[in-house]
Amino acid sequence: MPTYDYECGACGHAFELFQSITAKPVRKCPSCGRPRAMRLIGTGAGVLFRGSGFYQTDYRSENYKQRARAEKESAGAAASKSGDGGTGKATPGSSTASNGGSSGSAKTS
């Protein structure tokens, strides 16, 4: 059940009321007793998603999980064969495309 904000048009008293969605708006102000209370239009409350079940990956099929596991294992085996330990980092003294292929230091005049 939502909490509605009300404000009295006569005395200016603002209050909140916990009501059912189907309940009619309250007209009588609890402060002055006049029938001038009006329900305010608010932004509403934020929606909170708690627990599992709210992400695309929560309900993956078993077939998908098995393929992903096999792919991960084959990628790990390929990385260990390449000699970099699966890190993707070059070993010291090796030239890579990121440094332009030069392994020496630049000369200054």
C-alpha positions, 0 to 999 in steps of 0.5 A: 500500500502506498503512502500519499501526501496531502495538503490542506488548502485552508490551513496549509497543513501537510501530512502523509497517509498510508492508504490502499490504491483503491481508497478514495482521497481524504478530504477532511484535514486532520488539523483544522477539520475543514474539507479542503485536503487535497492529494498531492501528485508526487514522483512516487517511490523508487523501485528496489530490486533485491535478491537474485533474478533481476539480471539476464545472466541469472537464468542461463540455461545449462547448455550455455553454462556448459559451453561457457565452462568449456570455452573458459577451460580451453582459453586457459589451456591455450594461455598456458601454452603461449608462455605468458601464464594467461596474463596477456602481458609480454615478458621483459625484453620482448618486443610488442606492437604497442611499443612499435617493435623497437626494443632499444631506448631512444637516443638523445642528442 
